[in-house]
Amino acid sequence: MSHKERYTVYTGNKKVLLRTNDLPEALEVREEHKSEGAYIEDRKNKNKHRNDFIG
């Protein structure tokens, strides 16, 4: 099964939290799970958001 959503939010353990096309929604979920090391992976540019948004 293939997911077509652009952004995927993962925890530090690679557990999928959310798949979405909406970046603000992805940022909100990442912020809620920051203590778990959550990060966003962009399907079109694998490294861009992982590097920019890790906090």
FENPEPE-V5428 format. One record per residue. N is the residue number from 1. RES is the residue in one letter. SS is DSSP state (a for helix, b for strand, c for the rest). PHI is phi as a letter, one per 40 degrees, with the letter a starting at -180 (999 if undefined). OMEGA is omega in whole degrees, 0 to 359 (999 if undefined). Layout:
BEGIN
n=N res=RES ss=SS phi=PHI omega=OMEGA
n=N res=RES ss=SS phi=PHI omega=OMEGA
END
This chain:
BEGIN
n=1 res=M ss=c phi=999 omega=183
n=2 res=S ss=c phi=b omega=177
n=3 res=H ss=c phi=b omega=184
n=4 res=K ss=c phi=c omega=180
n=5 res=E ss=c phi=c omega=185
n=6 res=R ss=c phi=c omega=185
n=7 res=Y ss=b phi=b omega=175
n=8 res=T ss=b phi=b omega=179
n=9 res=V ss=b phi=b omega=180
n=10 res=Y ss=b phi=b omega=168
n=11 res=T ss=c phi=c omega=178
n=12 res=G ss=c phi=c omega=180
n=13 res=N ss=c phi=c omega=180
n=14 res=K ss=c phi=g omega=175
n=15 res=K ss=c phi=c omega=181
n=16 res=V ss=b phi=c omega=176
n=17 res=L ss=b phi=c omega=187
n=18 res=L ss=b phi=a omega=169
n=19 res=R ss=b phi=b omega=184
n=20 res=T ss=b phi=a omega=171
n=21 res=N ss=c phi=b omega=186
n=22 res=D ss=c phi=b omega=182
n=23 res=L ss=a phi=c omega=178
n=24 res=P ss=a phi=d omega=177
n=25 res=E ss=a phi=c omega=178
n=26 res=A ss=a phi=c omega=178
n=27 res=L ss=a phi=c omega=180
n=28 res=E ss=a phi=c omega=179
n=29 res=V ss=a phi=c omega=178
n=30 res=R ss=a phi=c omega=180
n=31 res=E ss=a phi=c omega=179
n=32 res=E ss=a phi=c omega=184
n=33 res=H ss=c phi=b omega=182
n=34 res=K ss=a phi=d omega=182
n=35 res=S ss=a phi=c omega=178
n=36 res=E ss=a phi=c omega=181
n=37 res=G ss=c phi=g omega=183
n=38 res=A ss=c phi=c omega=177
n=39 res=Y ss=b phi=a omega=181
n=40 res=I ss=b phi=b omega=174
n=41 res=E ss=b phi=b omega=180
n=42 res=D ss=b phi=c omega=183
n=43 res=R ss=c phi=c omega=183
n=44 res=K ss=c phi=c omega=180
n=45 res=N ss=c phi=a omega=190
n=46 res=K ss=c phi=d omega=186
n=47 res=N ss=c phi=c omega=188
n=48 res=K ss=a phi=d omega=186
n=49 res=H ss=a phi=c omega=178
n=50 res=R ss=a phi=c omega=180
n=51 res=N ss=a phi=c omega=185
n=52 res=D ss=a phi=c omega=191
n=53 res=F ss=a phi=b omega=179
n=54 res=I ss=c phi=c omega=184
n=55 res=G ss=c phi=a omega=999
END
